[in-house]
């Protein structure tokens, strides 16, 4: 069952200026138009603006050694903001701790843990009832909690049965969110008014409502996340609201499961937990978890701005087209984020990226696994690690014929596989190659894929946001 998803995108005025043509006035009964307001968006923290442009995507020439066929295809993308680096352990850990703290606050408000009403807002300023929500202005009593508060706090931790160490219980760290399926909701065939579904007046109007599908999820009595795709007769716009529940804790065991015959236990224990790796890219995160992070990051920004319930440009994963355009800095001839066909400088032999330079020699470039984000020089767009370090999730679904399915303006192919779909339908495109890949596999013009629920020690991600408003294209 195929479902194509987009976020609702609405411009927000964080600062504004009037259009240069806004001073028109109606004269002599002539129609002069009503001018709108132009929005100027400040640079989001840690992001760079990738201006709109075009590129010949894909390999430009045959590579017989790798069985790679030339497949250049022209495409254009609109402007967007992109994270300078991959999302780091520190930034992802903020997401994990937010989920932890939300669970604790829910339990502090629960009568079973004392029922402190201060942690939940149930009325507006005028005393009218509202949908209950957490009050994040109330601090968690980490120090000197009473008995009920201590039980609520400790309920998200466990004692490791082997080491006896107190640690977070990853199984509880679930994030619930909803996405409105705008792409399906706006289709003519799904309009609530049957007279507006078909503009051909020769065809009879049918009052029969269409059957739509939507995703929903819940947690069962054993704490397992149950995802379902249900079909129902369209009755309202709420039928296009999809619910997801995602466990957000990274799979730290990926370091052993990806390399079974290696001594990588130190990374299982330390890579995500220890501060030494705070500025390293987060790994062991699935496509589903990366999407959940994007939704949370959008909501976190909205809350911080005091704009709860207000639509802003959402954080999201980049499309494959956006990722390739950004990685190659908009230059057709670039196979990598830099000029030339070599991964190092010819003058002094300095490496441009973190990858596997030689057979069995990971350390020749200065690293054995990942490197701290931003260790190597950025490309001409100011983006770091667009080759090597970790491969990166895109929003684009993988199929062998993806090039034939996408348009040449803002190309994208999204397929949200239902639970009943074959596993191969859950493949998503990853780009950029990683610390474990040879030079060929970190090229910016070739695609690879992974299953959306897989968590790998060599796959991370970065976020983008569509640029609100219009910027001028650079002429080449």
C-alpha positions in Angstrom: 0.0 0.0 0.0 1.8 3.1 -1.2 1.4 6.4 0.7 3.3 9.6 -0.2 4.0 11.9 2.7 4.9 15.6 3.0 5.0 17.9 5.9 2.6 20.9 5.9 4.8 23.8 5.0 3.7 27.3 6.1 6.0 30.3 6.2 6.5 32.0 9.6 7.4 35.6 10.1 10.4 35.8 12.4 11.3 39.1 11.0 9.7 40.9 8.1 10.0 43.8 5.6 7.5 45.2 3.2 7.7 44.4 -0.5 9.2 47.1 -2.7 5.9 47.2 -4.5 3.7 47.4 -1.4 3.0 51.1 -1.6 0.5 50.8 -4.5 -2.9 52.5 -3.9 -6.1 52.2 -5.8 -6.4 55.1 -8.2 -9.3 56.0 -10.4 -11.1 52.7 -9.8 -8.3 50.7 -11.5 -7.3 47.3 -10.0 -3.8 47.7 -8.7 -3.5 44.5 -6.6 -2.9 43.8 -2.9 0.7 43.3 -2.0 1.8 40.7 0.4 4.6 40.8 3.0 8.0 39.4 2.3 9.5 37.3 5.0 13.2 37.3 5.9 14.2 34.2 7.8 17.3 34.4 10.1 19.9 31.7 9.8 18.8 28.7 11.8 21.5 27.7 14.4 24.2 25.5 13.0 22.8 25.6 9.4 23.9 27.1 6.1 21.7 28.3 3.3 21.9 26.2 0.1 20.5 28.6 -2.6 18.3 27.2 -5.3 20.0 25.8 -8.4 20.3 23.0 -10.8 22.8 20.2 -11.5 23.3 17.1 -13.7 22.7 14.5 -11.0 24.2 11.0 -11.0 27.4 9.7 -12.6 28.5 11.7 -15.6 30.7 9.0 -17.2 31.0 5.2 -17.3 33.2 3.5 -14.8 33.9 0.0 -16.0 36.0 -0.9 -13.0 33.0 -0.6 -10.7 30.3 -1.4 -13.3 29.0 2.1 -13.1 27.1 3.5 -16.1 26.7 7.1 -16.9 23.3 8.3 -16.0 23.3 12.2 -15.9 19.9 13.7 -15.3 19.1 17.4 -15.1 17.2 18.6 -12.1 16.6 21.7 -10.0 16.0 22.2 -6.3 14.6 25.1 -4.4 16.6 26.8 -1.6 16.9 25.1 1.8 18.9 25.3 5.0 21.1 22.3 5.8 23.0 21.3 9.0 26.7 22.2 8.7 27.6 18.7 10.1 25.9 15.5 10.8 23.7 15.4 14.0 26.1 14.6 16.8 25.8 12.4 19.8 25.3 15.5 22.0 22.5 16.8 19.9 20.7 13.5 19.6 21.2 12.9 23.4 19.2 16.1 24.0 16.3 14.4 22.2 16.7 11.2 24.3 16.8 13.2 27.5 13.7 15.3 26.5 11.8 12.0 26.0 13.1 10.8 29.4 12.0 14.1 31.1 8.6 14.0 29.4 7.9 10.6 30.8 9.0 11.7 34.3 6.8 14.7 34.2 3.8 12.6 33.1 4.4 10.3 36.1 4.9 13.2 38.5 1.4 14.3 37.5 0.0 10.7 37.8 -1.9 10.0 41.0 0.0 6.8 41.2 3.1 8.9 41.9 1.6 11.6 44.0 -0.5 13.4 41.4 1.3 16.8 41.4 -1.1 18.9 39.2 1.6 21.5 38.7 3.3 19.3 36.0 0.2 19.4 33.7 -1.7 22.3 32.3 -5.4 21.5 31.9 -6.9 25.0 31.6 -6.1 28.1 29.7 -5.6 31.5 31.3 -9.3 32.1 31.4 -10.0 28.9 33.2 -11.4 27.1 30.2 -10.6 23.4 29.8 -8.0 22.5 27.2 -6.3 19.3 26.0 -4.0 18.5 28.9 -0.3 19.1 28.2 2.9 19.1 30.2 4.1 22.2 31.9 7.8 22.3 31.0 8.3 25.4 33.2 8.0 23.1 36.3 11.5 21.8 37.1 12.0 18.1 37.9 13.0 17.7 41.6 16.2 15.9 40.8 17.6 16.9 44.2 15.9 16.0 47.5 12.7 14.5 45.9 10.0 13.2 48.2 9.1 9.5 48.2 6.6 9.7 45.4 8.8 12.0 43.3 11.7 9.7 43.7 9.6 6.7 42.5 8.6 8.7 39.4 12.2 9.7 38.6 13.6 6.2 39.2 10.9 4.5 37.1 12.7 5.4 33.9 16.0 3.8 35.1 17.0 0.2 35.7 19.8 -1.6 37.5 21.9 -3.5 35.1 21.6 -7.2 36.3 25.2 -7.9 35.3 27.1 -4.8 36.3 24.8 -3.5 39.0 25.1 0.0 37.4 22.0 2.3 37.3 21.2 3.2 33.7 18.4 4.5 31.6 15.9 1.9 30.5 15.9 2.3 26.7 12.7 0.2 26.2 10.6 3.0 27.8 12.0 5.9 25.7 9.2 6.1 23.1 8.3 9.3 21.3 4.8 9.7 19.9 4.0 12.1 17.1 1.5 12.8 14.4 2.0 13.8 10.7 -0.7 15.2 8.5 -0.6 13.5 5.1 -1.0 16.7 3.0 0.0 15.0 -0.3 -3.0 12.7 0.0 -5.4 15.2 1.5 -5.1 17.7 -1.3 -5.7 15.2 -4.1 -8.9 15.8 -6.0 -10.1 12.2 -5.6 -10.0 12.6 -1.8 -12.0 15.8 -1.6 -14.9 15.8 0.9 -17.1 17.6 -1.6 -17.9 15.0 -4.3 -18.8 17.7 -6.9 -15.1 18.9 -6.8 -13.4 15.5 -7.4 -13.8 15.5 -11.2 -14.0 18.6 -13.3 -15.3 16.7 -16.3 -19.0 17.6 -16.3 -19.8 14.8 -18.7 -19.2 12.3 -15.8 -21.9 11.7 -13.2 -21.2 12.8 -9.6 -20.8 10.0 -7.2 -21.6 10.5 -3.5 -19.7 7.4 -2.6 -16.8 8.4 -0.3 -13.3 7.1 -1.1 -11.4 4.6 1.0 -8.2 6.0 2.4 -5.5 4.4 4.5 -3.7 5.8 7.5 -1.0 4.7 10.0 -1.6 4.4 13.7 0.3 2.9 16.6 0.0 2.0 20.2 2.0 0.4 23.0 0.6 -2.9 24.2 0.5 -4.2 27.8 4.0 -5.7 27.4 5.5 -2.4 26.3 5.8 -3.3 22.6 5.1 -0.7 19.9 2.4 -2.0 17.6 2.1 -0.3 14.3 -1.0 -0.7 12.1 -2.1 0.6 8.7 -5.8 0.8 8.6 -8.3 1.4 5.8 -11.4 3.5 6.3 -14.1 5.5 4.5 -13.1 9.1 4.3 -15.1 11.2 6.8 -13.1 14.2 7.6 -9.6 15.8 7.3 -8.6 14.0 10.5 -8.5 10.8 8.5 -5.2 12.1 7.0 -3.6 12.4 10.4 -1.1 9.6 10.9 0.2 8.5 14.3 3.7 7.1 15.0 5.4 5.8 18.1 9.2 5.4 17.8 11.7 4.2 20.4 14.4 6.8 20.2 17.4 5.2 21.9 20.2 4.4 19.4 21.2 0.7 19.0 24.6 0.8 20.7 25.1 -2.9 19.9 25.5 -2.0 16.2 29.2 -1.9 16.7 29.2 -5.7 17.3 26.3 -6.7 15.1 27.9 -5.0 12.1 31.4 -6.5 12.8 30.9 -9.7 14.7 34.5 -10.8 14.7 35.9 -7.6 16.0 36.8 -6.3 19.5 34.4 -3.4 19.5 32.8 -3.7 23.0 34.4 -0.4 24.0 32.2 1.4 21.4 29.1 -0.4 22.7 29.8 0.9 26.2 31.2 4.4 25.4 30.4 5.8 21.9 27.0 7.2 22.8 27.2 7.3 26.6 30.7 8.9 27.2 31.4 12.6 26.8 34.5 11.9 24.8 32.4 11.2 21.8 29.9 14.1 22.3 30.9 15.8 19.1 31.0 12.7 17.0 28.1 11.8 14.6 25.4 9.8 16.2 25.1 6.2 14.7 22.9 3.2 15.4 19.9 5.4 14.4 17.3 4.1 12.0 15.5 6.2 9.3 12.4 6.0 11.5 14.4 7.5 14.5 15.9 10.2 12.3 12.5 11.3 11.2 11.2 11.3 14.8 14.2 13.6 15.7 13.3 16.0 12.9 9.7 16.2 14.2 10.9 16.7 17.8 13.4 19.4 16.7 10.6 21.3 14.9 8.4 21.1 18.0 11.2 22.0 20.3 11.9 25.2 18.2 8.2 26.0 18.2 7.9 25.7 22.0 11.1 27.7 22.5 9.6 30.5 20.4 6.4 30.4 22.3 4.5 29.4 19.1 2.9 26.2 20.2 0.2 25.2 17.7 1.8 27.6 15.1 3.1 26.2 11.8 6.8 26.8 11.0 9.0 25.4 8.3 9.7 21.9 9.7 13.1 20.2 10.1 13.2 17.1 7.9 15.6 14.7 6.2 17.0 16.0 2.9 15.7 14.5 -0.3 18.2 12.6 -2.3 18.3 15.5 -4.9 18.9 18.1 -2.2 21.6 16.0 -0.6 23.5 15.5 -3.9 23.2 19.1 -5.0 24.5 20.2 -1.6 27.3 17.7 -1.5 28.6 18.5 -5.0 28.3 22.3 -4.3 26.1 22.6 -7.4 28.9 21.7 -9.8 28.2 19.1 -12.4 31.8 17.9 -12.8 32.3 17.2 -9.1 32.3 13.5 -8.2 33.1 14.5 -4.6 32.4 17.5 -2.4 35.8 18.8 -3.7 37.3 19.3 -7.2 39.2 16.4 -8.8 39.1 12.6 -8.6 41.4 12.1 -5.6 40.4 12.0 -1.9 43.6 13.9 -0.9 45.6 16.9 -1.9 48.3 16.2 -4.5 50.8 18.7 -2.8 51.0 17.3 0.8 48.8 14.2 0.7 46.3 15.6 3.3 43.0 13.7 3.2 39.7 15.5 2.4 37.5 13.0 4.3 37.4 10.2 6.8 37.2 6.9 4.9 39.1 3.6 4.4 42.2 4.7 2.4 43.8 1.3 2.0 43.0 -2.4 2.4 42.8 -2.9 6.2 44.3 0.5 6.9 41.6 2.7 8.4 44.0 4.9 10.3 46.0 6.4 7.4 43.5 9.3 7.3 44.0 9.8 11.1 40.9 7.9 12.3 40.0 4.3 12.9 36.2 4.8 13.1 34.2 8.0 12.9 35.9 11.4 13.5 34.5 14.4 15.3 32.0 16.3 13.1 33.7 19.1 11.1 37.2 17.6 11.4 37.9 18.0 7.7 37.5 21.1 5.5 34.0 22.0 4.3 32.9 22.1 0.6 32.2 25.4 -1.2 28.7 25.5 0.3 30.2 25.4 3.8 29.1 21.9 4.6 31.3 19.4 6.4 31.6 15.7 6.1 29.4 15.3 3.0 31.8 12.5 2.0 32.8 9.8 4.5 32.6 9.8 8.3 29.0 8.4 8.2 26.6 7.7 5.4 23.5 9.8 5.7 19.8 9.0 5.5 17.7 10.8 3.0 13.9 11.0 2.9 13.8 9.3 -0.6 12.6 5.8 -0.9 14.7 3.4 -3.0 13.5 1.5 -6.0 15.5 0.5 -9.1 13.4 2.8 -11.2 13.5 5.8 -8.9 14.9 8.0 -11.7 11.9 7.3 -13.9 9.5 8.0 -11.1 10.7 11.5 -10.1 10.2 14.9 -11.6 13.0 17.2 -12.6 11.9 20.0 -10.3 12.5 19.2 -6.6 12.7 15.5 -7.3 11.4 13.2 -4.6 9.9 9.7 -4.3 8.4 8.9 -0.9 6.9 5.5 -0.1 5.8 4.9 3.5 5.5 1.1 3.5 2.6 -0.5 5.4 3.2 -3.2 7.8 1.9 -5.7 5.3 4.2 -4.7 2.5 7.2 -6.8 1.5 10.4 -5.8 3.5 12.1 -4.6 0.3 9.5 -1.8 0.2 11.1 -0.3 3.3 14.4 0.6 1.5 15.5 4.2 1.8 18.4 5.9 0.0 21.6 6.7 1.9 24.3 8.9 0.6 28.0 9.9 1.1 29.7 6.7 2.2 31.3 6.3 5.6 34.5 5.7 7.6 34.4 2.0 6.6 34.1 2.7 2.8 36.8 3.0 0.1 37.2 6.2 -1.9 34.8 5.1 -4.7 31.9 4.6 -2.2 32.1 8.1 -0.7 31.4 9.7 -4.1 28.6 12.2 -4.1 27.1 11.1 -7.4 26.2 7.5 -6.6 23.4 6.1 -4.4 23.2 3.3 -1.9 20.3 2.1 0.3 19.4 0.6 3.6 16.2 -0.7 5.2 14.4 2.0 7.2 14.4 0.1 10.5 18.1 -0.9 10.3 20.5 0.7 12.8 24.1 0.8 11.6 27.5 1.9 13.1 28.2 3.7 9.8 24.9 5.5 9.1 23.9 8.9 10.6 21.9 11.9 9.3 21.6 15.6 9.1 18.5 17.8 8.9 17.3 20.4 6.4 14.6 23.1 6.4 13.0 24.6 3.3 13.9 28.2 3.0 10.8 30.4 3.6 10.5 33.0 0.8 12.5 33.3 -2.3 16.2 33.8 -3.0 17.8 34.6 -6.3 19.5 31.9 -8.3 23.1 32.2 -9.0 24.0 32.2 -12.7 26.8 30.0 -13.7 
